[in-house]
Amino acid sequence: MSDVPTTPVAAPSWRFSIRSLLIITAVVSVLLAPFHWLGVGYLFNIIFSSILIGTSVSVRHTSGLSTAAIISAVGILVSFPAMFLELMIVQGLSGTPFLAGVANFAACLICIPFKPKTLIYTSVLCIAGLVPYAIVIPDRYVRYRELVDLAKTYPLESLETRLAFDQEIPLARSSQKPQLSSAVDASLVDFEQRSNHHYYRRAWALERLHDETYQRFTIAENFGALRMGYLSKRDIQPPRREQIKLPIQFGRPKTPTPLIYEEVHAVSITNSFNPDMLGFSPSRRTTAGFEPHGPVDLEERLNGIRPYADHHLQLVRLELVGLLKHDKPRVYIAETIPLMNELETLPHRSLNAFEAQSLPQLATERDTVIKETSEGAVMLGAVRAGNDCLQCHNGPRGRLLGAFSYEFRGIAESANVAE
């Protein structure tokens, strides 16, 4: 054996390194994962921030603080493609990579005059890396709470009670498919295209709010809602109703033609059965956000009939003809088209001679019946069941649900000049 005395080797002191940072990041990520505080996006952002911090610490060792600050500035440029990847892959906290890059660069600049040790330098960068989350998370939490409150305000509800009358209609009246004329079918297709509520943002927003997958993927994971797009009260609240004020005047002096009458009816039915009021229906007669049928901004829409601005007449009467709730048709007397949930409280009358004669023609042959009078014209226009209507109502497509009764009067040129 050798007589040379052996010098005990001291255990190496622990040193904070990039590997240490990555290990800590991995551990923290795994610990936070069950809570899903930020959904999948939080892991992407933590990794991006860790790379920024690790790169800055590594450059500090090799080239000094000033170079580290310069290299850190490159992270701001790198953040733009990083945000793009985040948006396309995880759709997480959009904008956070950019904020992380700015915060890391600012921390590097602040540290230059003080020349801190590695551990202190790394700690400052880590604290700066928390700044983006401190900026973003409060706003995200407010949005999350808004989603929860909106889901309570617009819950899924059954329409069975409201549509009980539809069940009581004899089968022969409700299930027999009408043989529509080609002109009537074309008019119904036009109505369906105008009122297809799947193209309207409110229906989309309500569907997202109550979709089971959306709830599990976002609301259950709190801030994960960011990955599915923002929903707000403005998206889900129904349009504000404005009652029309008759008479409504159209244009300048000229002899009216049936074209303007038919356009008035097309606008009236599309507005009164406004797609934004239908809400979201995940199943038959179950809905969220449904509002009673009725006009929304009909006066504004009628005043917007520009192609016929040369015609000089006014709409003086617009009444709803009900066909479903009672054995005999009845015309509800009101200053404008009433809301459907108000019908039982309104006075009503029987069909007049023109309406009684015209109503059978609306079943399959015509969409409007117009009769010129000495003062102007009267019109009866059909309200039919389109594809959207059949999500709740019984019966086949094209079934006559009701009608609108109109009265138009011309305005003399002298009256217009006097105005």
DOTI-968197 format. One record per residue (C-alpha): x, y, z negated; residue number from 1; residue in one letter. Coordinates in steps of 0.05 Angstrom, whole numbers, plus 32768, in hexadecimal, padded with zeros to 4 digits. Layout:
BEGIN
{{X,Y,Z},NUM,A}
...
//
This chain:
BEGIN
{{8000,8000,8000},1,M}
{{8016,8047,800E},2,S}
{{802D,8072,7FD4},3,D}
{{8015,80B1,7FF8},4,V}
{{7FDE,80D0,7FCE},5,P}
{{7F9B,80D7,7FF2},6,T}
{{7F78,811A,7FF3},7,T}
{{7F2D,8113,7FEA},8,P}
{{7F06,812F,8025},9,V}
{{7ED2,8162,800F},10,A}
{{7E8B,8156,802A},11,A}
{{7E7D,8187,8063},12,P}
{{7E51,81C1,804E},13,S}
{{7E0E,81C6,8071},14,W}
{{7E0E,81F9,80A9},15,R}
{{7DD1,8216,80CA},16,F}
{{7DD4,8208,8115},17,S}
{{7DA8,8205,8152},18,I}
{{7D9E,81BC,8144},19,R}
{{7D86,81CE,80FF},20,S}
{{7D56,8201,811D},21,L}
{{7D39,81CD,814D},22,L}
{{7D31,819A,8115},23,I}
{{7D0D,81CD,80EA},24,I}
{{7CE1,81E1,8124},25,T}
{{7CCF,8198,8133},26,A}
{{7CBE,818A,80EA},27,V}
{{7C94,81C9,80E3},28,V}
{{7C6F,81B9,8123},29,S}
{{7C5F,8173,810D},30,V}
{{7C47,818B,80C9},31,L}
{{7C1A,81C0,80E8},32,L}
{{7BFF,8194,811F},33,A}
{{7BC5,8175,80F6},34,P}
{{7BAA,81BA,80E6},35,F}
{{7BA7,81D2,812F},36,H}
{{7BA9,8219,8118},37,W}
{{7BBD,8231,815D},38,L}
{{7BA8,81F5,8186},39,G}
{{7BDB,81D7,81B6},40,V}
{{7BF6,821C,81C8},41,G}
{{7C18,8227,8185},42,Y}
{{7C4B,81F1,8193},43,L}
{{7C5E,8210,81D6},44,F}
{{7C68,8254,81B6},45,N}
{{7C91,8238,817C},46,I}
{{7CBF,8214,81AD},47,I}
{{7CC7,8253,81D7},48,F}
{{7CD7,827D,819A},49,S}
{{7D08,8249,8181},50,S}
{{7D2D,8249,81C3},51,I}
{{7D33,8294,81C1},52,L}
{{7D4D,8293,817A},53,I}
{{7D7C,8258,8187},54,G}
{{7D99,8279,81C6},55,T}
{{7DA5,82BB,81A0},56,S}
{{7DC9,8297,8167},57,V}
{{7DF4,826E,8197},58,S}
{{7E09,82AC,81BF},59,V}
{{7E19,82D1,817E},60,R}
{{7E4C,829B,816C},61,H}
{{7E6E,829D,81B0},62,T}
{{7E68,82E5,81C8},63,S}
{{7E50,8311,818F},64,G}
{{7E11,8336,817C},65,L}
{{7E10,8367,81B6},66,S}
{{7E12,8330,81E9},67,T}
{{7DDD,830A,81C2},68,A}
{{7DB0,8346,81C6},69,A}
{{7DBB,834B,8211},70,I}
{{7DAD,8301,821B},71,I}
{{7D6F,8308,81EE},72,S}
{{7D55,833E,821D},73,A}
{{7D54,8309,8253},74,V}
{{7D21,82E5,8228},75,G}
{{7CF0,831D,8237},76,I}
{{7CF5,830D,8281},77,L}
{{7CF1,82C3,8274},78,V}
{{7CB1,82CE,824D},79,S}
{{7C89,82DE,828C},80,F}
{{7C90,8299,82AC},81,P}
{{7C89,827C,8266},82,A}
{{7C45,829F,825F},83,M}
{{7C31,8285,82A3},84,F}
{{7C43,823D,828E},85,L}
{{7C1F,8246,824C},86,E}
{{7BE1,825E,8270},87,L}
{{7BE2,8226,82A4},88,M}
{{7BF6,81ED,8276},89,I}
{{7BDB,81F9,8230},90,V}
{{7BB5,823B,8237},91,Q}
{{7BCB,824F,81F2},92,G}
{{7BDD,8293,81D3},93,L}
{{7BE6,82B8,8214},94,S}
{{7C17,82F1,820D},95,G}
{{7C3A,82D5,81D0},96,T}
{{7C7A,82C0,81F6},97,P}
{{7C82,8308,820E},98,F}
{{7C79,8323,81C7},99,L}
{{7CAA,82EF,81AD},100,A}
{{7CDE,8305,81E0},101,G}
{{7CD6,834E,81CD},102,V}
{{7CD9,833F,8183},103,A}
{{7D17,8315,818A},104,N}
{{7D3A,834B,81B3},105,F}
{{7D28,8380,8180},106,A}
{{7D42,8355,8147},107,A}
{{7D84,834C,816C},108,C}
{{7D8C,8397,8175},109,L}
{{7D7D,83A4,812B},110,I}
{{7DB1,8371,8115},111,C}
{{7DEB,838E,813E},112,I}
{{7DFF,83C6,810D},113,P}
{{7DFB,8398,80D0},114,F}
{{7E22,835D,80ED},115,K}
{{7DFD,832A,80C1},116,P}
{{7E13,82E3,80B3},117,K}
{{7DF6,82AB,80DD},118,T}
{{7DC2,8296,80AA},119,L}
{{7DA9,82DD,809F},120,I}
{{7DAA,82EB,80EA},121,Y}
{{7D81,82AD,80F8},122,T}
{{7D50,82BD,80C1},123,S}
{{7D45,8303,80DD},124,V}
{{7D37,82E6,8122},125,L}
{{7D07,82B3,8104},126,C}
{{7CE1,82EA,80DF},127,I}
{{7CDE,8312,811F},128,A}
{{7CC2,82D4,8141},129,G}
{{7C86,82D6,8112},130,L}
{{7C73,831C,8129},131,V}
{{7C4F,8306,8169},132,P}
{{7C23,82D7,8140},133,Y}
{{7C14,830D,810D},134,A}
{{7BFC,8339,8147},135,I}
{{7BD5,8304,816D},136,V}
{{7BB6,82D8,8138},137,I}
{{7B88,830B,8116},138,P}
{{7B68,831C,8158},139,D}
{{7B61,82D3,8169},140,R}
{{7B41,82C4,8126},141,Y}
{{7B0E,82FB,8132},142,V}
{{7AFD,82DC,8175},143,R}
{{7AF6,8298,8155},144,Y}
{{7AC6,82B2,8121},145,R}
{{7A9E,82D4,8158},146,E}
{{7A97,8292,817C},147,L}
{{7A7E,8270,813D},148,V}
{{7A4C,82A8,8130},149,D}
{{7A33,82A7,8178},150,L}
{{7A28,825C,8174},151,A}
{{79FB,8268,8137},152,K}
{{79D7,82A2,8159},153,T}
{{79C8,827B,8198},154,Y}
{{79BE,8233,8180},155,P}
{{79A3,81FA,81AA},156,L}
{{7958,81FB,81A4},157,E}
{{791E,81D1,81BE},158,S}
{{78EB,81EE,81ED},159,L}
{{78B8,81B8,81E2},160,E}
{{7889,81E3,81B8},161,T}
{{788F,821F,81E6},162,R}
{{7880,81F3,8223},163,L}
{{784A,81C7,8204},164,A}
{{7817,81E3,8236},165,F}
{{7841,81C7,826F},166,D}
{{7839,8181,8254},167,Q}
{{77EE,8188,8251},168,E}
{{77E6,8199,829B},169,I}
{{77C4,815F,82BF},170,P}
{{77F5,8132,82E3},171,L}
{{77D3,813E,8326},172,A}
{{77E0,8189,8320},173,R}
{{7828,8183,8308},174,S}
{{7848,8148,832D},175,S}
{{782C,814C,8373},176,Q}
{{7863,8167,83A1},177,K}
{{784B,81A1,83CB},178,P}
{{7858,819F,8416},179,Q}
{{7875,81E4,841E},180,L}
{{7876,8207,8461},181,S}
{{78BB,8215,847E},182,S}
{{78B4,8260,846F},183,A}
{{78A0,8253,8427},184,V}
{{78D8,8221,841D},185,D}
{{790A,8252,8439},186,A}
{{78F0,8287,8409},187,S}
{{78F7,8256,83CE},188,L}
{{793F,8246,83E3},189,V}
{{794E,8291,83E3},190,D}
{{7930,8298,839D},191,F}
{{7959,825D,8384},192,E}
{{7999,827B,83A0},193,Q}
{{798A,82BE,8380},194,R}
{{7979,82A1,833D},195,S}
{{79AA,8267,8336},196,N}
{{79BE,8274,82EE},197,H}
{{79FB,8246,82F2},198,H}
{{7A1E,827F,8317},199,Y}
{{7A10,82B1,82DF},200,Y}
{{7A42,82BD,82A8},201,R}
{{7A11,82B9,826E},202,R}
{{79FC,8272,827F},203,A}
{{7A45,8260,8287},204,W}
{{7A57,8280,8244},205,A}
{{7A1E,825D,821F},206,L}
{{7A31,821B,823E},207,E}
{{7A79,8223,8226},208,R}
{{7A61,8237,81E1},209,L}
{{7A36,81F9,81D8},210,H}
{{7A5E,81C7,8200},211,D}
{{7A71,818E,81D1},212,E}
{{7AB7,8187,81EF},213,T}
{{7AC2,81D2,81EA},214,Y}
{{7AAE,81D1,81A0},215,Q}
{{7ADD,8198,8191},216,R}
{{7B15,81B6,81B9},217,F}
{{7B10,81FD,81A2},218,T}
{{7AE3,820E,8167},219,I}
{{7AF7,81CF,8141},220,A}
{{7B40,81E3,814D},221,E}
{{7B35,822C,813B},222,N}
{{7B62,8256,8167},223,F}
{{7B62,8221,819D},224,G}
{{7B28,8248,81BC},225,A}
{{7B5C,8270,81E0},226,L}
{{7B6A,8236,820F},227,R}
{{7B22,8237,8229},228,M}
{{7B1B,8281,8239},229,G}
{{7AFB,82B8,8210},230,Y}
{{7AB1,82BC,8200},231,L}
{{7A94,82FB,81E3},232,S}
{{7A51,8318,81CE},233,K}
{{7A4F,833E,820F},234,R}
{{7A52,82FC,8235},235,D}
{{7A19,82DB,820E},236,I}
{{79E9,8312,81FA},237,Q}
{{79AE,8317,822B},238,P}
{{79A5,8356,8255},239,P}
{{797E,838D,8235},240,R}
{{7936,838F,824C},241,R}
{{7919,83CE,8269},242,E}
{{78CE,83D3,8276},243,Q}
{{78BD,83EE,82BB},244,I}
{{7894,842D,82C1},245,K}
{{7860,842E,82F7},246,L}
{{7858,844A,832A},247,P}
{{789B,843D,834C},248,I}
{{78A6,8466,838B},249,Q}
{{78CD,844D,83C8},250,F}
{{78F0,847B,83F8},251,G}
{{78DA,84B1,8428},252,R}
{{789B,84B9,8453},253,P}
{{7891,8483,8486},254,K}
{{785C,844E,8493},255,T}
{{786A,8411,8466},256,P}
{{7875,83CB,8484},257,T}
{{786C,8386,8464},258,P}
{{78B8,837F,845E},259,L}
{{78BC,83AD,8423},260,I}
{{7882,8389,8400},261,Y}
{{78A4,8346,8407},262,E}
{{78E6,8363,83EF},263,E}
{{78C3,8380,83B1},264,V}
{{78A8,833B,83A1},265,H}
{{78EB,8319,83AB},266,A}
{{790C,834B,837C},267,V}
{{78D3,8344,8349},268,S}
{{78D6,82F9,8341},269,I}
{{7922,82F6,833F},270,T}
{{7924,832C,830A},271,N}
{{78EA,8312,82E0},272,S}
{{7909,82CD,82DE},273,F}
{{794E,82E9,82D4},274,N}
{{7983,82B3,82D3},275,P}
{{79A9,82D5,829A},276,D}
{{796B,82CA,826E},277,M}
{{7968,827E,8279},278,L}
{{79A4,826F,824E},279,G}
{{79C3,8229,824E},280,F}
{{799C,81E9,8252},281,S}
{{79C5,81AB,8242},282,P}
{{7988,817E,8249},283,S}
{{793F,8185,825D},284,R}
{{7919,81B6,8231},285,R}
{{7956,81C2,8205},286,T}
{{7976,8206,820B},287,T}
{{79A4,8239,81EA},288,A}
{{7999,8283,81F4},289,G}
{{7957,827D,8219},290,F}
{{7930,82BE,821E},291,E}
{{78E6,82C3,8232},292,P}
{{78DA,82CE,827C},293,H}
{{78CC,8317,828D},294,G}
{{78E9,8353,82B1},295,P}
{{792E,836D,829D},296,V}
{{7940,83AA,82C6},297,D}
{{790A,83A3,82FB},298,L}
{{7900,83ED,8307},299,E}
{{7949,83F7,8316},300,E}
{{7949,83BA,8345},301,R}
{{790B,83D2,836A},302,L}
{{7928,8417,8371},303,N}
{{7965,83F6,8390},304,G}
{{7940,83DD,83CD},305,I}
{{7969,8409,83FC},306,R}
{{795E,83EA,8440},307,P}
{{7916,8401,843E},308,Y}
{{7922,8446,8422},309,A}
{{78FD,8467,845C},310,D}
{{78BB,8448,8447},311,H}
{{7892,8476,841C},312,H}
{{7865,8453,83EB},313,L}
{{7860,8443,83A1},314,Q}
{{7852,8405,8378},315,L}
{{7818,8415,834A},316,V}
{{7805,83D1,832E},317,R}
{{782C,8392,831E},318,L}
{{7808,835A,82F8},319,E}
{{7817,8311,82E7},320,L}
{{77E6,82DB,82FD},321,V}
{{77E9,829F,82CE},322,G}
{{77D8,825A,82E9},323,L}
{{77F4,8228,82B6},324,L}
{{77DA,8236,8271},325,K}
{{778F,8238,8280},326,H}
{{775D,8213,82AB},327,D}
{{774E,8251,82D4},328,K}
{{7780,8284,82EF},329,P}
{{7784,82C4,82C8},330,R}
{{77A5,8307,82D6},331,V}
{{77C7,8327,829A},332,Y}
{{77BA,8371,8293},333,I}
{{77F8,8397,8280},334,A}
{{781F,83D4,8296},335,E}
{{7856,83A6,82B1},336,T}
{{7866,835C,82B6},337,I}
{{7861,8343,826D},338,P}
{{7890,8314,824A},339,L}
{{7876,82CD,824D},340,M}
{{7874,82C6,8202},341,N}
{{7845,8302,81FE},342,E}
{{780E,82E8,822D},343,L}
{{77DE,82D0,81F8},344,E}
{{77DB,8315,81D9},345,T}
{{77CA,833A,821A},346,L}
{{7786,8348,8238},347,P}
{{7778,8325,8279},348,H}
{{7747,8324,82B3},349,R}
{{772F,82F4,82E8},350,S}
{{7749,82F4,832F},351,L}
{{772E,832A,835B},352,N}
{{7714,831A,83A1},353,A}
{{7757,8324,83C4},354,F}
{{777D,82FA,8390},355,E}
{{774A,82C2,8391},356,A}
{{774C,82BF,83DD},357,Q}
{{7798,82C2,83E1},358,S}
{{77AC,8293,83A9},359,L}
{{779E,8251,83CF},360,P}
{{77CB,8269,8408},361,Q}
{{7806,826F,83D7},362,L}
{{7804,8226,83C5},363,A}
{{782A,820E,8402},364,T}
{{781E,823C,843E},365,E}
{{7837,8282,842C},366,R}
{{7864,82A3,83FA},367,D}
{{783F,82E6,83FB},368,T}
{{77FB,82FD,8413},369,V}
{{77F6,8346,8424},370,I}
{{77B8,836F,8434},371,K}
{{77BB,83B6,844E},372,E}
{{7789,83E6,842F},373,T}
{{7775,842E,843C},374,S}
{{77A2,8444,8403},375,E}
{{77DD,8415,840E},376,G}
{{77DE,83CA,8403},377,A}
{{77D2,8392,83D2},378,V}
{{77FE,8354,83CE},379,M}
{{77FD,8311,83AA},380,L}
{{7842,82F0,83A5},381,G}
{{7851,82A8,8390},382,A}
{{787A,8293,8353},383,V}
{{7894,824D,8361},384,R}
{{78BC,8219,833C},385,A}
{{7904,821B,8354},386,G}
{{793A,81EA,8340},387,N}
{{794C,8212,8302},388,D}
{{7904,8215,82EC},389,C}
{{78FF,81C9,82ED},390,L}
{{7934,81C4,82B7},391,Q}
{{78FC,81D3,8286},392,C}
{{78B9,81D2,82AB},393,H}
{{7895,8194,82C4},394,N}
{{7883,8189,830C},395,G}
{{78A5,8188,8350},396,P}
{{78CE,81BE,8373},397,R}
{{78A2,81F1,8395},398,G}
{{7867,81E9,8365},399,R}
{{7840,822A,835D},400,L}
{{7849,8243,8316},401,L}
{{7828,8286,831C},402,G}
{{7825,82C5,8346},403,A}
{{7830,8310,8344},404,F}
{{77F9,833F,835A},405,S}
{{780F,8382,8377},406,Y}
{{77EE,83C2,838D},407,E}
{{7812,83F5,83B8},408,F}
{{77FC,843A,83CC},409,R}
{{7817,8468,8400},410,G}
{{782B,84B0,83F0},411,I}
{{7818,84E7,841F},412,A}
{{784F,8511,843E},413,E}
{{7830,854F,8420},414,S}
{{7837,8531,83DA},415,A}
{{7880,8521,83E8},416,N}
{{788D,8567,8402},417,V}
{{786C,8585,83C5},418,A}
{{789C,855D,8398},419,E}
//
